[in-house]
Amino acid sequence: MKENNNRNNANRLVNKNTKTIALILAVAITITLGIGLSIRSTTMIAAQMSGGNKPIIMHFHPHLNLMIDGKPVTVPSQIGIDPSLWKDHSLDQYGMHAMSNGMSGMALLHTHDATGIIHVESSIIRNYTLGEFLNIWVA
């Protein structure tokens, strides 16, 4: 009788461990697929946006909260959108070039609106700094 109980407990433990491992694997596969699809779709969209130039392979959106003398300052929209308005063009080779549909190129560090979101869209994987963004904006 005691041997049956031990065997049942061992079977329950194996079943519990198997379920836990299966759940972990399912989550890992889901995360991996999600990341892979995200990278693939971003790269495909970027390749289409690049107008035949190097595709944008790094694309993310950090948020900048700017304070001067303890008071919030709005980060303006359109920083780095119009090439004649941005100051530092040293990183232009890594950004989006003008496209055949008439859309002008953009600095790889730019804003679309005044929310403080900086769009980082680069044809290479590289660390970019706040200083580089500020150089595009106010240099």
N, C-alpha and C positions, 0 to 999 in steps of 0.2 A: 504494500500500500504506500509506504513512504517512498519507494522507488518510483512509483507512478506519479506522485506529487512532484518529485524532483524533476522527472522528465517533463511534466506539464509546465512547471515553472521555467525550465530551460527553453521549451518551445515558445512560451510567451515572450521571453527575453529575446530570442532570435527573431520572432515576428515583429516585436517592437523596434529592434535595431534595424531590421530590414526596411520597415516603414520609414524610419527616420532617415536612413541613407537614401532611400528612394525620393523622399521629400527634398532633401538637400540637393540631390542630383537634378531634380526637376527645377528647382529654383535656380541652380547654377546654369542649366541649359537655357532657361528662359532669359536670364540676365545676359548670357553670352549672345543669344540670338538677338535680343533687343539692342545691345551695343553694336553688333555686327550690322544689323539692318539700319540703325541710325547712322553709322559711319558710311555705309554704302549709299544710302539715300542722300546724305549731305554731299558726298563726293559726286554723285551723279548730277544732282542739282547744280553743284558748283561747276562741274565740267560744262554743263549747258550754259551757265552764267558767264563762264570765262571767255566766251566768244572765240574759241579756238586757241586761246592762250593757255598758260599753265592752269590746271584746275585748282580751285580753292580746296585744300585738304584739311585745313584747321579752321574751325568756325565755332566760336563761343561768345558769350555775352556777360562780361563782368559788369558790376554796377558800381558807379562812383558817386559817393556822397561827399560834397565839397563844402567846407566851412571856412569862412574868413572872419577872424575876430569873434568866433562863437556864433556867427550867423550863417544860416544855410545859403549857399550860392547855387543858382541853377546852372547846370551844364547845358550849353546851348545845343539846339538841334543843328543838323547839317554840317557839323565839324567833319572835315575830310571828304565831303561829298563832291563839292565843286573844286576841281584841281586849281583853279585860280585863287581860291580862298584859303587853301592850306599852305602852311609856311615851309615845312621841311619835307622835301621830296626824296630823301635818301633811302626810304624803304619802298618806294613805288614799284620796284621790280617784283615785290612779293604780294602786291595787292591786285585788285580786279582792274583790268584794263578796259578801255572803252569798247563797247559792243557794236555790232553791225546794226542793231535796231535803234541806234541813236542814243542809248543810255551811256552817259559819260563814265569814265573810270572812277574809282573811289580809293581813298587811302585805305590801307589794310586795317587801320584803327580809325573808326568813324562813329558818328552818332546820326540817328535818323530823327530823333525827337528830343525833347528836353526832360526826359525821365531819368537821365544819368546812366542809361545803359550804353556801354561802349561795345560796338560790334567789332570783333576781331575776326577777320577773314583773310587768311594767308595761304599762299601757294606752297609754303614750307612749314614744317613744324619747328617752332622756335619760341623762346621766351621773349615776350615783349614787356616793356616797362611803362609805368605811368609817365616817366620823363619823355619817352618817345611819343606818347599820346599828346602830352603838353607841347612838345616841339611841333607837332602837326597843327595844334590849335593856336598857339600864341608865340611861337619862336620868332 
